[in-house]
Amino acid sequence: TILHTVFFIFISSSFVGILIKFTLWIISEKESNINELLIRQGISKKSYFASWVLSYFLITLIPFITIILCIKFVYFRYVNLLVIIICITIFSVNMFCFGFWLSGLFSLVENAQGVVSTLYIGTSILWIVTNNYDMNVYLKYLFHCFPSILLNSEFQFLYMMNNFEVEFKDWFKVLIYEKYNNISLAYIWIIGSISCLIYIALFVYFQKREKYKKKKRDKS
């Protein structure tokens, strides 16, 4: 419906604004060598990463709660609240990891501006491809590593589930066996979660590669 589309665009645009600012903040710290300075002063890499997790949590907390309340009490009243919370949580964490991966691709803020939002919006266009019923199902699942595709499919499922009442004990079966466009919500969540680990691994890889290049330049 039009209402569903408008609300999806609202959520997506709200988080993409946070994604851009969050990613540029990480790049600006890297550009000014603040992260290296903090690590030299004794702050561990785990603590540094945890500080960004906490920052992202605080930035997204109010939108997160607002969106969940709107989904549950305005748009999808018959969908289990826990299912809605899991949907938005996985999307939010996926977005966080996606932003970390993007920050690893750039060393300068000026190079990253515009590219980050373009990349996010560009991947959003893939939902047209994933909505093709005849498309290979494994390829469909693969595209759900992108947060925009993940959110769109989650909304499609919530819209479908809202049209029939399900008892709490039956929700587990619905998540696995009920399919929309030949894919199930449980497997989408698994892909979204696995892709988070891949994004973080890529971020670590790019960080190490950048340090290696920097050491090589300093020696020469």
N, C-alpha and C positions, 0 to 999 in steps of 0.2 A: 504494500500500500504506500501512498504518498507520505503518510505520517511516519511509517516505519523508515522510509528512505531519508526523510528530513532528520529524524532523530539519529540515525546511523551517521549521517554527514556531520551532525552537531558533535557527537562523541568523537568521531575520527578527527575532526578539525581541532577540537579542544586538546586532544592528546598530541596531535602533531605540533602544536605550538609549544607544548611542554618538551616534546622530543627535540625540537630545534634548539631551544634555549639550553636544555640539559647537555646536548652534544657539544654545543659551542663553548659552554663553560669548561667541559673537560679538555677540549682542544686548547682553549686560552690558557689553562693551567700548564698544559704541556708546552705551549709556545713560550711561556714566561719562565719555564723550568721550576715552577713552584712545587710540582710533584716530586722532582728529584731532590729539591732542597728539604722538603719535609721528610723524605726517606733518609737523607743524610743526617738529619737531626734526631733520628732514632725511631721515627714512626714506621711501623712495619707495613708491608704491602697489603696485608690483610686488613689492617686498620684503615688504611687509605681507601681501599675498596669499600669497606663497611661504611665509611663516611659518605660516600656517594650513594650507597644504598639507602642510608638514612635520609639524605637530602632529597632523593627522588620520592621516597615514601611521604615525606612532609609536603612536598610540592603537589603530589597527586592525591593526598588524603581527602581533601574537601571535594574535588571533582569525582573521586572514586565513590564516596558515600552518596553524593547527590545523584549520580548516574544510577547506582543500584536502587535507590529509593524510587526514582522516576520509572525505571524499568518495571519494578515490582508492583507499584501502586497506581501507575498511570497507564502503562502500555501492556504489560504481560502479567496480569493479575493471577492467572491460573497456573503459572509456572512456579515450581518450587524455588523458594528463596535461596537455598543452598546452591542450586544449579546456576542461578544468576550470579551469585558471588564468585563461584569457581570460574565462570565465563569471563567476567571482568578482571579477576585476579590474574588468570593465565594471560589474557591480552596485555594487561599492564606490565607484568613481568617480562613478557616477550618484547614489549616496546622498550623497556629499560635495557635489556640485553642488546636489542637492535641498535639503540643509541650508542652503547659502549663500543659495539663493533664498528659503527660509522666513525666514531672518534679516533679509532685506531688507523683509519685510512688517511687522515689528514694531520699535518704538522702545523698549519697556519689557519687561523680563523677565516681570513679573507678567501682562502681557497674552498673552505667548507660551506660558506654562506650560499644559499640557493641550491647547492647540490644535494644537501640533506633532505630538504622539503621536496625537491624534484624527484629524488629516489623513492621517497615514501609514497608520494602521489602516483608516481609511475608504476609502482608495484600494485597500487590499488586497481589499476586498469585490468589486471589479470583476473579479477573476479568475473569479468565477461567470459573469459576462457573457461574458468572452473564451473560456470553455470551450464556449460554444454554437457548434457546428459551422456552423450556418446563418447566423451573424452575418457582416456585411460584413467582408471580409478586411482592407481598408484601415483600418477602424475598430478592428479587433483590433490591428493594428500600432501605431496611434496611442496606444492605452492603455498600450503598453510604454514610454512615457516615464516612467511611475511605477516607482520601484525595486522595490516589492513585487510588482507584476505581472511585471516583468522577471525577478526571481528565481524566481518560481513557474514561469514558462514554461521557463526554463533547466533547472530541476529535472525538468520533464516530459520534456524532450528527453534529458537525461542518463539518466533512467530507461529511456527507449525505446532509446537507443543501447547501453545496458548489456546488452540482450538479444540482441545479435548482434555478433560480432567483425568489426572493420573494419581493414584494413591501413592503415599510415600514409599511403601515397600516395593512398588513396581518401577520406581524411577531408574534404578540401576539397569534393569532390562531395557528400558526405553533408550537410555544413553548409548547402549551397545548395539541393540538390534534395530531400533527405529532409524530409518535412513531418509535423508533429504538429498536429492540429486545424486543418489548412489553412494553417499558417504555418511558415516555416523559421527555423532558429537564426541563420543569417548575417544575415538581414534584421532580426531582433530586436536583434542586436548593433549594427547600423547605427542603428536608431531610438534605442537606449539611448545611443549615442555622440553623436548629433545633439542629443538632449534635454539632454545635459550642457552643450553650448554655449548652448542656449536658456536654461537655468537661470542660467548665469553672466551672460548678457546682461540677463536680467530683474533680477538682483541689482544690476548696474551702473546700470540704469535707475532702480530704486527708490532707490538711494543718491543719484543726481543729483537726483531729484525731492525727496527729503527735504532736501538741502542748499539747494535753491532755496526751499523753503517756510521753512526756517530763516532764510535771508537776508531773505526778505520780512517775516517777523515782527520781525527785528532792526531793519529800516528803519522799520517802523510803531511 
